[in-house]
Amino acid sequence: MEEYWKLNELPHADILNSLKTVEIRWFYGRKWEHDLVSYILQKAKFLEKMSFSELEQGSARELEKRKGKMRKNFTKLAPNVKILIS
């Protein structure tokens, strides 16, 4: 995990439970980014939608592969949350 944040310093679930929609821009797929998204998906009990936009650039094939993997992994964590990736 990166040094500039630690999971135990993130907001408690009570605060996260007020979230219904989360938009994440410039997602590069780093481990700490996945950890943060996973934490939010697991703790935000009333989250309805999480969207990702402006992903790191790459070939069309690479991007589609990454999008599919992200959808699969994040949907497993929170099956009731709609995951949108553009």
Secondary structure as UniProt FT lines:
FT   TURN            3..4
FT   HELIX           7..9
FT   HELIX           13..16
FT   TURN            17..18
FT   STRAND          21..25
FT   HELIX           31..43
FT   TURN            45..46
FT   STRAND          49..53
FT   HELIX           60..77
FT   TURN            79..80
FT   STRAND          82..85
//
